[in-house]
Amino acid sequence: MSGSFSHTVFDTELGPVALAATDEGVVRVSLPGSDPDELVEEVIARTGLEPVEGGEKVDQAAYQIEDFLAGKRKDFDLPLDLRLVNGFHRKALQAVSKIPFGETRSYGEVAEIAGSPGAARAVGTAMSVNPIALIIPCHRVVKSDGSIGGYGGGKSGSRLKQRLLDLESPQGTFS
């Protein structure tokens, strides 16, 4: 295994997005507007790998995310490196990865799919630490009453989540 990871930052209409990839696949994606330097520092701290700017893997991921946010893509075709999540969190994120574009599931439904009925709160925690935002679509997980719930840090995060859900609505437009 190589001792490095590649990373990039690119602008979207929702704000800058940073991402990182190892030899295995995309390991980290930040939500639009997050601090890109924090992403690089986190990957260094959690993997011990050295950062290298740019490269084909991160470029391909950036193109797919740009297309998704522009309403031109419904699915991602990228290898993922889930080394930053373990145990139930990994199972929950794998369950969320299967939620089709334009659909949502409740935290409780995700808990059942992940094999732990009744673990809705743990699903919420798993979504809050999702290292591969957007590609693993935690924005598709909502409260059982249909309200959107939290996302990526408070009130502005909830607005971002609503915009992502609007993007996936039949109209496919940002509000």
Number of C-alpha atoms within 10 A of each C-alpha: 6 9 11 16 27 23 26 21 21 16 13 16 9 15 11 16 23 24 27 30 28 24 16 15 17 24 24 25 27 22 22 21 16 15 14 21 10 12 21 22 12 13 23 15 11 10 15 12 15 15 18 14 12 16 14 10 21 24 19 13 23 22 12 20 23 18 16 19 20 16 15 12 13 14 15 15 9 14 15 17 18 18 13 16 16 12 7 17 21 19 20 29 25 16 19 26 17 12 17 14 16 15 11 21 19 21 26 22 23 28 24 17 16 20 14 17 12 14 18 20 12 17 29 25 12 20 26 16 16 25 25 23 20 19 21 21 21 29 24 24 28 22 17 14 8 11 11 19 19 22 22 22 11 10 11 13 17 17 16 21 22 21 19 24 22 16 20 21 14 8 8 16 14 17 10
